[in-house]
Amino acid sequence: MRDLGRVVRLQIQRSSLKTGEKPRRVYDPSPILPVGRLAVSSDGALGEAPGGSWIVDVHHRAHPGTKNSDGEHGISLGFTSHYAAMRERFGSRIELGCAGENILVETGRQLTLEDLRTGVAICTPDGVEVSRLTVLDVAHPCRPFTAWALGGLEESHVLKDHLQFLDGGMRGFYCLGVASGTVSVGDRVVLP
């Protein structure tokens, strides 16, 4: 197994981060909620709230407004190196987790879909596997997030270059939980 890095943030989306009707949709990261533990399964993610209750992520198939009816993007994975590149391009509004990934991993290099083709395992610091994810696809960028990152700028000719920059996994990866378990901040993400 090859170590990719340590889980530094877990979070859920209580509701959609994009609101409004096309073509006037806007991005708002305020429904993102950091959590200490994340229960992952093939249905998606549940976040443990203070006090021990579990909150359903909007991409969980049990959420009443699920964004994951096809089961193809119930969990998302992102990397701190990608955030560093986005912050360099877009500035300080890009805070760790603002793109909405469930699991954020500290790493010094950028990763591609090809790097993650075998999926990832998540292990406790002492090496006990707690979950496994199949990495299905990149989280392709959207106009609302890109316009938000640019401070509200929406001109098509400007957005195109930034959308291309954000593709290829920069905004994270969609995953499917293939081994259910509970992930904690401090766990390790490894290539099996």
C-alpha positions in Angstrom: 0.0 0.0 0.0 1.2 3.5 -0.8 0.3 6.3 1.6 -1.3 9.4 0.0 -1.8 11.4 3.2 -3.7 12.1 6.3 -7.4 13.0 6.5 -7.4 16.7 7.7 -11.1 17.6 7.3 -14.4 15.8 7.0 -17.6 17.5 6.0 -21.1 17.1 4.6 -23.4 19.2 2.5 -26.7 19.7 4.3 -28.3 20.9 1.1 -27.3 21.8 -2.4 -24.5 24.4 -2.8 -26.0 25.6 -6.1 -29.3 27.4 -6.0 -31.5 29.2 -8.5 -32.5 28.3 -12.1 -30.2 27.9 -15.0 -28.6 30.0 -16.4 -28.7 32.2 -13.2 -27.6 29.5 -10.7 -25.3 30.7 -8.0 -22.8 28.9 -5.7 -23.0 29.2 -1.9 -20.8 27.1 0.4 -22.7 27.9 3.6 -24.5 24.5 3.7 -21.1 22.8 4.2 -20.8 21.4 7.8 -17.4 20.2 9.1 -17.7 17.0 11.1 -15.4 14.9 13.3 -16.4 11.5 11.8 -18.0 10.4 8.6 -19.9 7.1 8.1 -19.4 6.0 4.5 -21.3 3.3 2.6 -22.4 2.6 -1.0 -25.4 5.0 -0.3 -23.2 8.0 0.5 -22.0 9.8 3.7 -23.4 10.6 7.1 -21.7 13.2 9.2 -21.5 12.9 13.0 -22.7 16.2 14.6 -21.7 17.4 18.1 -23.7 15.3 20.6 -23.4 12.1 18.5 -26.4 12.5 16.1 -25.9 11.7 12.4 -26.7 14.2 9.6 -27.4 13.0 6.1 -25.3 14.4 3.3 -27.2 15.8 0.3 -25.4 13.1 -1.9 -26.6 10.2 0.3 -29.3 8.2 -1.4 -31.5 8.6 1.8 -31.5 12.4 1.7 -35.0 13.7 0.7 -33.4 16.0 -1.9 -30.6 13.7 -2.9 -28.2 14.8 -5.6 -27.2 11.1 -6.1 -30.2 9.2 -7.4 -27.9 7.2 -9.7 -25.5 6.1 -6.9 -22.5 7.4 -8.9 -21.3 10.2 -6.6 -22.3 9.5 -3.0 -18.9 10.4 -1.6 -16.3 12.9 -2.7 -12.5 13.1 -2.1 -10.3 16.1 -2.3 -6.6 17.0 -1.7 -4.9 20.0 0.0 -2.4 20.3 -2.9 -5.3 21.0 -5.2 -6.6 23.6 -2.8 -3.2 25.3 -2.8 -3.3 25.5 -6.6 -6.8 26.9 -6.6 -5.9 29.4 -3.9 -2.9 30.5 -5.9 -5.2 31.1 -9.0 -8.3 32.5 -7.3 -7.1 34.0 -4.0 -8.0 33.8 -0.4 -11.7 33.1 -0.9 -10.6 29.5 -1.6 -10.6 27.9 1.8 -10.0 24.3 2.5 -13.3 22.4 1.8 -15.2 25.2 0.0 -15.7 23.0 -3.1 -17.7 20.6 -0.9 -15.7 17.4 -0.9 -16.6 15.0 2.0 -13.0 13.8 2.7 -10.0 16.1 2.4 -6.5 14.6 2.4 -3.3 16.4 3.2 -0.8 15.7 0.4 2.1 17.5 -1.3 1.3 16.5 -4.9 -1.6 16.8 -7.3 -3.4 13.6 -8.1 -5.3 12.5 -11.3 -8.0 10.0 -12.0 -5.3 7.7 -13.3 -3.4 7.9 -10.0 -6.5 6.8 -8.2 -7.7 4.1 -10.6 -7.3 1.3 -8.1 -9.4 3.2 -5.6 -8.3 4.1 -2.1 -8.4 2.5 1.4 -8.8 4.6 4.5 -7.0 3.3 7.6 -6.6 4.3 11.2 -3.2 5.8 12.1 -2.1 2.3 13.3 -3.0 0.7 9.9 -6.4 -0.9 10.5 -8.6 -0.4 7.4 -11.9 1.3 8.1 -13.3 1.9 4.6 -12.6 1.5 1.0 -13.7 3.8 -1.9 -13.8 3.1 -5.6 -12.9 6.4 -7.4 -15.4 6.7 -10.3 -14.7 10.1 -11.9 -13.5 13.6 -11.5 -15.8 16.2 -10.1 -16.1 18.3 -13.2 -16.2 22.0 -12.6 -19.4 24.0 -12.9 -20.1 27.6 -13.9 -21.6 28.6 -10.5 -18.5 27.5 -8.5 -16.1 29.0 -11.0 -18.0 32.3 -11.0 -18.0 32.3 -7.2 -14.3 31.6 -7.1 -13.8 34.6 -9.4 -15.8 36.8 -7.1 -19.0 36.7 -9.1 -17.5 37.2 -12.6 -19.6 35.3 -15.2 -18.4 36.3 -18.7 -18.1 33.2 -20.8 -14.8 34.1 -22.4 -13.2 34.5 -19.0 -14.8 31.4 -17.4 -13.7 29.0 -20.1 -10.0 29.1 -19.1 -10.8 28.7 -15.4 -13.2 25.8 -16.1 -10.4 24.0 -17.9 -8.0 24.6 -15.0 -10.6 23.2 -12.5 -11.2 20.0 -14.5 -9.2 16.8 -14.3 -9.7 16.3 -10.6 -8.7 19.8 -9.3 -12.2 20.0 -7.7 -12.0 16.5 -6.3 -13.2 13.0 -7.2 -16.5 11.2 -7.0 -16.4 7.9 -5.2 -18.5 5.0 -4.2 -18.1 3.4 -0.8 -17.4 -0.3 -1.4 -16.4 -1.2 2.2 -18.6 0.7 4.7 -17.0 2.2 7.8 -16.4 5.3 9.9 -13.7 7.7 8.9 -12.1 10.1 11.4 -9.8 13.1 11.1 -6.3 11.8 11.4 -6.9 8.5 9.4 -4.6 7.7 6.5 -5.7 7.4 2.9 -3.7 4.8 0.9 -3.6 3.2 -2.5 -4.3 -0.5 -2.0 
